[in-house]
Amino acid sequence: MNRIISTEFDAFWQGRGQQQEDKTLIAGVQEIIAAVRREGDSAVRRFALQFDKAAPETLELPPETIQAAGEHLKQTEPELAAALEVAAGHIRDFALRQKAQLVNFEYAAGPGLFTGQQVVPVQSAAVYVPAGRFPLISTVLMGLIPAAVAGVEERILSTPPLENGLPDTRIMAAAHLAGAGRVFAMGGAQAIAALALGTQTVPRVDVIVGPGNKYVAAAKRLLFGEVGIDLVAGPTDVLIIAEDAPDLIAADMLAQAEHDPDARARVLVPSSTLADHVVQRLEARLAGLPTASIAQASLDAGGLIIIYRSKEEAIRIANTIAPEHLELQVVDPDSWVSALRNYGSLFIGKYAVEALGDYTAGINHTLPTAGSARYTGGLSVRHFLKTLTTLRCTPGPGYDQACQAAERIAQAEGLMAHAASVLSRINP
């Protein structure tokens, strides 16, 4: 694991926040998209045989299969079913509050000019849920519930099949709980292409959200424009700013590192002594961790301890890294908040453990990665809503003034038909 002092940070970090394009990967995903565009379902099944654990003859699952999975979970794993209900309630409440901030309005911009906004849900949306190393049950709730709160009519879940041709039972149960209208057993770049383009049996959707591997991310990026997306997710990451409690630091670093060897766990500490203690606690916790091999690979590849010299410097470094998850394990966390501006989610104080954000607190866990928190936030109800503008006018002096001003600007731009169109309203 790397350890640097803050004076070396800028040289160390330069270029590291940028995702490098894998041209071979991109070419492969382009071929998949082109095949799905030409052949539809047959291409999806062909690529499923190549990349997935099964290629179901029927991609869409019958509603009774999804309902049965929900009932099965309640009977066989009642504690998990109850935990999902808790998470779903918090996610729904948070999405409702987000939606309440996006309202319809109309106001008088000037005499005779009334401008407004209509907040309208997209008609259809798909949530992609990976099921590789770990089945991301919680991601089902994080995507489908905000879509439902937004008012999306057609809500689709797409997730890879297992060997039996069906998705993970717990993913299907979560889909039932979250109100999925339709569920498709398909994964990878071929699933994204099918949802973006439409096939014989897969409907074309307006928006695709949810995380995935690098092939899924590449497909979303390449198809953006033909379909709306939430964001292009890269490897997950956390940055912890800490002043003490090395065991808590180690616990939270490992919670991130166990996702994937490409996951990035980083910490900012004020002294080399605390850095040493963090390393010791990491080693101790790794010894009993079932996912130790993954976490160790992650720490070896990209684990980072930065020793900062001042609060101001720590804030600057955090804003430069722009982490997906930013934890404040400091004595007075509230005094740091206003200066921190680049993060997917902020976890304020030692009790705000990042795993709560992943599961049950209600905030979304699909967040910007690889430094993209510099310019965007995470998945929310707004990804399923369009803010559409309106204009209503009544004749009068104020209207005439606005038309005359518009005519002058149109002439300055050389767009004479624009000018004539405006003038025709006041000089018929």
N, C-alpha and C positions, 0 to 999 in steps of 0.2 A: 504494500500500500504506500502511495506517495505521501510524503510529508514536506511541506514547504513553509517558509516564513513569508509574511505578507509582502515584504519588499521584493520578493521574486515573483509575486502572483501574476502581474501583467504579462511578463515574458512567458511564463508557464502557460497561461490561459489563452494566449493569442491564437485564434482559429479553432480552439477546441469546441466552442459552442456551436460550430457550424456542422450541419449534416453533409457528408460527402456523398455524391451521387454514384451509385454502383451501376455502371453502364450495362453490364451483363444482365443484372437483375431487371433493370428498366426494359431492356429489349425483350426479355422473357415475358414480363407482364404485358407489354404491348402486344405480343403474339397471342397471349391468352384473351385479351380484350378483343382483338380482331377476330379470333375464332368464335367467341361468344356472339359477337355482332353478326357474323355470317350464319352460324349454325344453331344458336340458341341452346335449348336444353341438351342436345346431344353433346355439344362442346363442354357444357358444365359437367355432365356425367363422365366424359372422357378424362377431364382434368381431375375429377374427384378420384377416379381409379388410380391416377398417377400420384396424387399428392395426399389424399385423405385415407381414412381407414375403411371407407365403404363408399359405394356409389349407388344410392337408392334409385330404384326405377321411378318411383314417385317422389319428387322433391318436396312437395308440400305435405305436411302431416295433417291428418284429420283432426278436427276440434276435440273429438272424444278422447284422442290420445293425450292431448295436452291437459284436459280436465282430469283424466285418470292419473296422470303424473302428479297433479296437485293433491289429489286425494291420497295417493300412495305415500307422498312425503309426510302428510299429517299423521298417517298411521304408523309409519316406520321410523320417522325421525321427527317426533313432535316438537322437540326443543329447537331444532333448526327451523321448522315451519314457523314456530312462534317468533324466533329471532328475525326471520324475514319479514314477518308482519310488523315488527317494531321498526325495522329499517324502512319498510315501505311507507309507514305512517309519517316518519320524519322527512323522507324524500318528498312526499306529496305536499306536506305543509310548507316546506321550503320553496317548492316550485310554485305553489299558490301565492306566496308572498312575492316571488319574483314577477309573476304574471301581473300582480296588482300594480307594479311600477310601470307597466306598459299599457297605457290607456288611450281610448279614443278621445279626440278633442277637436274643436273648431273655434277659432277666434278671429276677431276683426284685425287684420294686419294693417288696414287703413280704411278710409271711407269707401264702401262698396266692394272691398276685397276681403274675402273670408277664406282663410287657409286652415287646413286641418289634417288629421291623421286618423287612419283606421288600422287597428291591429287585427290581423287576420291569420289564422293558422294555415300552414300548408295542408294540402289535401291528403298526402301520403308520405309516410316516413318509414325507414327501415333502421333497425338497430342491429349491428353486427356484434356478436359475442364470440370471442375465440374460446377454444376448448382444447388447448394443447397440453402443456405440462400441468396446468391447473385449470379446472373448470371455473370460469369467472361468473359465479351465480349472481353476485351483487351487481355486476354490470348490466344484467337484464333489467333490474329495477332502476338503475341510474339512467337508462335510456328510455325505457317504455313509459315510466311514470311521468316525467316532464312532458313527453309527447301527448299523453292523455290529458294532462292538466291544460296544455296549450289548446286542446280541442281538435287534434289531428284525427280525421275520420278513419283512415286506413293505417293501422299500426302493425308493422311486420317485424318479426324476429328472424334472423338468419344465423345459424350456428352449425359447425361441422358435425357430421354423423360419427358415431362410434362403430365398432365392428359389426354390431347388429343392425346397422342402417338407421338407427335412431340417435338423436342427440342425447347428451347426458340427462338423466331423469330429473336431477335437481335443477338444471337449467330450464327444462320444460315446466317444472312446477313453479319456478319463479316467473316464467312467462304467463302462466295461468293467473297467478296472483297479481301481476302487473297489467293485465288486460290486453295481452297481445291478440290482435285480430286474426293473424295468420302466422304460421311458423313454417320455415323451410329448413330442411336438413342439407345445408350446403355451406362450404367454407372457402377460405382463401380468396385469391384475386378473382377467380371465376365467379364467386358469389357476388362480389362487389360489381363486377361487370354485368351480371344478370340483373341485378337490382337497378343499376344505373340505366341500362339499355332496354330492359324488358326482353322476355323470351316467350315461347309458346305457353308456358305455365307460370312464369314469374312476372308479376306486374312491374312496370317501370315506376319508380318512386321519385318523389321530389327532393328528398333529403336522405342521406345515409350518415349515421353517426355510430360511434363506438370504436374501441381500440382494435388492434390486430398486429400481426407480425409485419416484417418489412415488405412482404409481397402485398398484403392488404393495404398498407400505407401507400405504397407506390401506385396501386390501382386507384385509390381515392384521389391521389394527387393528379394522376393522368386523366381521370374522368371528371374532375371538377370543371364545371361549366356546362357539362351535359347533365349533371346532377349536383345538388348542393351538398356540402359536407360540413362537419363540425370543425375538424382540424386534422392535420396529419401527425399522428402520434409516433414518436420515436421511443427509445428505451426510457423507462421510468427513472426518476431521480429524486433525491432529497438533499437539502442543505439544512444543517442544524447549526444555529448560533447558540453557543453554550458558555456558561461561566463556571459550571461545576457539574456534579452528578455524572461521573464517567460511566456508571452502569446503565443509566437511562439513555445516555448517548449511544452506547454500544447496542442496547436493545433496539433502538429505533433505526440505527444504521443497518443492522442485520435484517430488520423487517423489510427494508427496501432491497437490500442485496439479494435476498432469497428469491425475488421474482425471476431473475434471469441473469446469466453471466454478463449481459450488457447493461444491467441496471447500475446506477451510479449513486453511491452513498458518500456524502461529504460532510465535513464538520469544520466550523470555525471556532477556535479556542484561544484564550488569551495567554497561554503559557505552554512551554514545552513539558512542564510537569503534568499538566492535565492531559496533554497529548499522549504522554507515556501511559497514564492511567487508562485512557480510552483504549489503547492498543492492548493492554493487559486484560481489560474486561471483554474486548472482542474475542481474544483467544480463549478466555474462559467460557464464554457463551457459545462459541462455535463448537466446543468439545461435546456439548450435549444436544446440538441442533440437528433434527432429522434432515433438514435441507442444507447442511453444512457445506457440501461439495459445491452447490450452486453459489451460495453466499461467499465462499472463499474465492471462487473464480471471479466473482464480481468485484470483490475487494482488491484482489491482485491486479485486475485489469484497470480499474478506475476508482478505487477507494482513495479518498483524499482527506488529509488533515492539514488545515491552514492555521498558522499561528498569527493572530492579528495583534496589532499594537494599540489600537484605540477603537472606541465604539464607532466613530465616524468612518474609520477604515473598514471595519467589518460591514457596515451598511453599504459602502461603495462596492465592496467585493460581492456582496449578496445581490445587489442590483445589476452587477456585471454578469454574474452567473445566470440570473433569472431562472431560478429553479422551479421545477414542477411543484414540489412541496417545500415550504420553508417553515422550519420550527424555531421558536424563540424560547429556549430554555435558559432564561436569564432572570436576574433578581427583579427587575422592573420592566417587564416586557411591553407594557403600554407606552412607555417612553420611546420605544423603537418604532412603533407601528407607522407613524405618519411619514417617516423618511424612507420606508421600504415601499417600493412601487412595482417591482418586477417579480411576480411569483404567480403560480397557478392557484394555490390555496395557502393561507397563512395560519399557522397553528400557534396560538398565543399562550405561553406559559407551559410549565412542565406537565400539567394535567391534560392539555389538549394534544393527546397522542395522535399521530397521523393516521394510525389504523382506524380510529373512530371516523375520520373523514372518508376512509375507504369503504366503510360498511354502514354505520348506523346513525351518524350525526344528522344526516339530511343533505349536506353539501355534496356536490357531485365529485366523483373520483376520476372522470375523464377530463384530463387537464393538459395544458400546453407543456411540451417537453422540448429538449434541445435548445433552450434559450428563447423559444417562441413566446414565452410569457412577457417578453418586451413589448409585444404588440397585440396580444389577444388573451382572453380569459378561457375558462373551461366550458364544458358542455352545460347548457342551462335551458330553461324553457324558451328563451329567446331564439334558440336555433330552430325552433319549430313554428315561429311566428314571423310574419312579414309586417313591417310598418309601412303602410301605403299612404301616400299623401293625396289630398283633395284640394280643389279650388272652386269656389262659388263666388259669383260676381253680381252686383247690381249696378245699373247705370247711375251716373252722377259725377260731380266734379272730381272726387277722389279717384274714381275709376278712369276718368279721362286722363288725369295726370299720370297714372300708372301706365296707361296705354301709350301716351306720348313719350314717356321715358323709355319704354320697351322699344318703340319705333326707332328712337335715336340710337340705342345700343345695337339694334339689328342692322341699321345702316352702317355703323362703325365697323361691324364684323363683315359687311358685304353681303349679308343675307337679305336680299331685297324682298323676297316672297314673305319672309317673316314680318318685315316691316309693313308690307301691304295687308297681310292678314290681320295685324293689330289695328291698323288704321281703318279697315273696313267695318270695324265695330263702332267707331266714333264718328266716321265720315262716310256713312253709307251712300 
